[in-house]
Amino acid sequence: MKINDMRISAIGGTICSIWASLSLDDVLSTMLTAAIGTLVSFATSRMIGRWNNRGRK
């Protein structure tokens, strides 16, 4: 067995074990949390930008 074959086998086994431990609920929950965090971050940066522009006028 070559070194590359062993690496591919190890990577494949790792991916399979991770895939088996995740559920659809976990993935959806993570996606929802990431989307909410992105929206809050965007809204916060826009508000800070408006406050900074208001102070310069």
Sequence and secondary structure as in RCSB ss.txt:
>XXXX:A:sequence
MKINDMRISAIGGTICSIWASLSLDDVLSTMLTAAIGTLVSFATSRMIGRWNNRGRK
>XXXX:A:secstr
  HHHHHHHHHHHHHHHHHHH  HHHHHHHHHHHHHHHHHHHHHHHHHHHHHHHHH 
